[in-house]
Amino acid sequence: MKFGPRPVGEALGTILAHSLKLNGRKLAKGTLLGAGQIAELRAHGVQAVTVAELEPGDVGEDEAAARLAAALVPDPAEAGLRLTPPHAGRVNLVADRPGIVALDAPRLHALNRVDPAITLATLPDHARVAPGTLVGTVKIISYAVAGALAETAAARARAAIGVRPVVLRTAALILTRAPGDDPKLAAKGREAMRGRLTSLGIELRRIDEVPHEEAALSEALRGCDEELILILTGAATSDLHDTAPQALRRAEGHVARFGMPVDPGNLLFHGTLRDRPVIGLPGCARSPALNGADWVLERLACGLAVTDEDIAAMGVGGLLKEIPIRPLPRDRGAARGD
């Protein structure tokens, strides 16, 4: 692509690089200068313009963006994404279902190394999205790129982005009452968890409230046949062998892990009961603000296993407490059981 100033008389068929105001009317940058535009520029006394001119083999910004987006998302329905029409060298990739972002990061890095003019920006891997959430944006920075480079970028990142769908459809929530608990505490937890599940398209089909005792909690667990089981205790879980983990074992379930390097969210445990995922929620789950339990819940809801390695890796970027980008501040009165 050639770029630079050019006399108006030699600008036919080029692309206007900078917007111009002609007696109150804007001639927008990116305009392909035809005979009508050239005549208008001359009529307004414009002598020279800055333009871009495609060379043989070049691909215009919109076509290049569309090609790259089509390679990234060859089957939008399968990927859970929709593509916007190209405009000014940009195509947006928009979530078409609830779930979490699924990226092949090495291939996307390879795409962004092809040429500085060929770019893709995305949400982080495993970020939760709802229908309409912007997941990624393809942007061709210059007015055209070499066709060979556009092809290389497309080949490197074919089908490398999507939205992993939610596969669990029903959930049970068991709340325990510790002596002296304010009833409002349980109500707050119910509503916060209902909101989380609703945003994922999961029905909160069962809610039980039992004393904070191993036997009572174990009995409630045995009665759950929903696809996902959540436990929110009135007293914080403080050890791998505390009341709630022991109750899960007593119900013939398995505790996989207690504790995670995410704050708020440290005091989470998770496991299984009759092959159903079980999450022992930290006390911060009573707030709708982001916490470590969200990351575990979202992955399990989308059918992903959550291993020790996965949780250990959450520590980098896991300091969520009172950071400016959080939608709501952490409750000032939150108990130690986060």
ZIRA-V296203 format. One record per run of one state. SS is the DSSP state (H for helix, E for strand, C for the rest). FROM is the first residue (numbers start at 1). TO is the last residue. If there is no record, write none. Layout:
BEGIN
{{SS:FROM:TO} {SS:FROM:TO}}
END
This chain:
BEGIN
{{C:1:1} {E:2:7} {H:8:10} {C:11:14} {E:15:16} {C:17:19} {E:20:22} {C:23:24} {E:25:27} {C:28:31} {E:32:32} {C:33:34} {H:35:43} {C:44:47} {E:48:53} {C:54:57} {E:58:60} {H:61:72} {C:73:75} {H:76:79} {C:80:80} {E:81:83} {C:84:86} {E:87:87} {C:88:89} {E:90:95} {C:96:98} {E:99:103} {C:104:104} {H:105:112} {C:113:117} {E:118:122} {C:123:127} {E:128:129} {C:130:133} {E:134:140} {C:141:143} {E:144:146} {H:147:156} {C:157:160} {E:161:165} {C:166:169} {E:170:177} {C:178:182} {H:183:199} {C:200:202} {E:203:211} {C:212:213} {H:214:222} {C:223:227} {E:228:232} {C:233:242} {H:243:250} {C:251:253} {E:254:258} {C:259:262} {E:263:263} {C:264:268} {E:269:273} {C:274:275} {E:276:281} {C:282:282} {H:283:286} {C:287:291} {H:292:301} {C:302:307} {H:308:313} {C:314:318} {E:319:319} {C:320:338}}
END
